[in-house]
Amino acid sequence: MDLRIAHLYPDLMNIYGDRGNVIALTQRAKWRGIAVEVRPYPVGEWTDPDWPDVWFFGGGQDQGQDIVGADLAGKNGSALRKSVEGGAAVFSVCGGYQLLGHEYVPEIGPSIPGLGILDVTTRAGRKRFVGNLLVESPDGPLVGFENHSGRTYLGTGAKPLGTVVAGNGNNGEDKTEGAVQGKVIGCYLHGSGLPKNPWLADRLLGWALERRHKAARLDPLDDSDELAARAQASEVARSRT
C-alpha cells in the first residue's frame, strides 16, 4: 500500500511551521508500513495533477497569497477541483483555507477569487487574531496557534470543524473554527496542527487511502507523546482565556 502527498506552493505558503503537517502525515503512514511519496506543486504548469491522494495547502504572506490566487485562477485551480471531485482529500491552513473558499477580500485592494471548494468567504479585519487556539469537536479536542486577520464565515455547504473554547477561530464572533466539506478541511490551526492532533491526521490518512485502496484499515499507534504535547498546549490556551 502506498500514499501520495502533494504539498501546494511550499515556497510561498509555508509559514508558522505548516510543513510539519506534511511530515506528520508521512511519518504516521510510514509507522504503519505504508510507502509514502511527497511532491511539490508550485506556481506554474503542474505535472500529473491526478497523482495526489491528499493535498496540503499551508498559510502565507499576503503577497504570496496574491501570486497563488492568480495561479489557481487558471488550469491549476480546475485541476485541483477535479482532483477533489475524484476523491482526493485536502488539509488547508489559514491562507490556503481562505483560497479554497469563494473569495478573500483584503482590507485594501481588490478581492482575490477563491476556488469555491469550500463554502466559505473571508474578509480582512483590522484586528489580528494571535494566540493559542483550543477547539472542541465531536471527534475530539484540537489545539493549535492562530495568527490571522481574516474573518471567515461559513455557508450552508460547509460545517464547522469545531467550537472555540479558547481563542478566536474563524471570525471571533460565532465560536466556530475551521470548515469541513466532503474530504476537504480548512482551519486556522498553525503550529503545526496535525502532530498535536493525531486523530485529525488519521482522519485525513483514511480519506486519502480510500481514493485508491478503498477501505484501508489504520493500525493504532502509540500517541502518548502527541497527546502530552496537546495537553500542554491546551493548558496554556486555557490559562489565557
Buried (B, 14 or more C-beta within 10 A) or exposed (E): EEBBBBBBBBEBBBBBBBBBBBBBBBBBBEEBEBEBEBBEBBBEEBEEBEBBBBBBBBBBEBEBBBBBBEBBBEEBBEBBBEBBEEBBBBBBBBBBBBBBBBBBBBEEEEBBBBBBBBBBBBBBBEEEBEBBBBBBBEEBBBBBBBBBBBBBBBBEEBEBBBBBBBBBBBBBEEBBBBBBBBBBBBBBBBBBBBBBBBBBBBBBBBBBBBBBBEEBEBEEBEBEEBBEBBEEBBEBBEEEE
